[in-house]
Amino acid sequence: MTEAVFQETTAELRTQSVPLAHLSLELGHLYMEDFEAGPKRLGEHFAEVRIWVDAVRASAARRSKRLRISTCFLIDDYFTRFSTPAELVPLVLEEAEKAGLVIDYLARESGCAVADRIELAESVMHRLVESPPPGSYGSRPPVSQTGWLANGQRTPTTARSALGEVKGWEPPQETAARNHSVFMDVELWSEKDGRRLWSCPFLAAVWQLARLGLLRHQGDPVLVPRDWEGGDFPHDWDRLPPLIRLSDTKAAFSAYRTCTLMPNRFLAVEDAVRLILDQIDVDAGALQQVSERSAAERMPVPTAVAQRATYVFYEEP
């Protein structure tokens, strides 16, 4: 005899799926000083990026002949607000077009902190799961208190033993070290006047989760692109949606994999991003959806989320 089971419909959150391209290709992630340098600096950036865009597309074409690739560009309006969208966005689009590039999606970095009244960075922070190093005994405060995330055991504080002897210096240790440690300790936020300022690596980690189609809030997709109907861009950054679609592309914003093209001065930041991604408890439903759909298209993704993100770092003139 089968027993009927009744439960509230709200007791089980369903993870809503999102459209997925094969590759999300980021054409730039610059600081405000890059924009302050003027059109010439932007033109040099896109001219260099164009070379690598062609190489990335050629490499991806080896896996599939009918690739869905979308391009995106991230503007930093979180740490410093320079100019206005009305002045800056047309400049970016014009210089990209001169280099033969099309930007499908444009995002504001502040949208990785808060988008549509949803505290995205705060939500991701609560999903951090620190990897306790071997032999640790809980003396280190959790990341939720310190705002620092490491990939292993920090150097212990010098202290005296029970017999009064001063213990010698001990090196830090990477949890998953291979022969030798590469230890990293990443600041996720700082506090000033009671306000939390998220770090660049942490916001970039949120950005990667969005591009990989793995960001959810109570099962619903967040940082969803809105179509830009044309016309003048606003004079206030807060009036520009966090993520907009600028072209008629059929390729989705999120994708199975990401590739980011940027100057090599961002290398340390992106190393920190990968450390953060390795310690996030990503929405299980979103992970399963991406895994099943990519496998069905014969383009399976790595199990580790950080391994789905690739980079091309170019040398600046």
C-alpha angles and dihedrals in degrees: 000000000000117000119216115233119208125195140158114274089228093055092083120050115212117215108229115220125232132210112266133205122198094246137015107207116197113206097191148354106185136167124240092257087064090058091044088059087069139229094316092062092047091047091053090050095052093043089057093042092052091064092056095041089063090049093049092049091049091050093048091049089066088069099044137007094208101052124176106210124171126189128217140181128203123210119200107231094144106073097029131008112216124180118327136285088251090061103029106042096055088049092053093047093047095051091046090051091051088058091050094254131132121206108211098180130026123194138187115227090222086065088068087063100041127001126174089350092304116126096226098172091047090050093051091046090060089055094059113120112189118218105231110223118235112277095017116143104193099267092129114083114241121265090250087068103035102035089221125115124192135186094224147345117334121222105281118243111260108255142160121260124232089270092054095255117142110238116230125244116284123199124234115260130215111227095223097031118165108210091316134029127252099192122196132181114189128197110222099184145349131215126229127168090346093305123118116226112198117220124245093247092052094049089046089054090054088049091053092050090052092049090049092053092243102114117106138161113204088337096309125113116252134197088037115178120249122208114249107222094203129250129103120335116238124265092229122067091215090061092058112087114247092246127018135181111228103177138049092250118151091206115102123241094237120060145180090255137015133215121193124197114202146138115283091246086080093061096101091048093052092047086057090048091057091049089054094047090053090060102045121105095223119205105279094214092053091048092052093048093052092045094051096044095046091048090050088055090048091244102109117188128224116266092234110075093213090060090061090067118079132180144203112203114194130195115249120227 
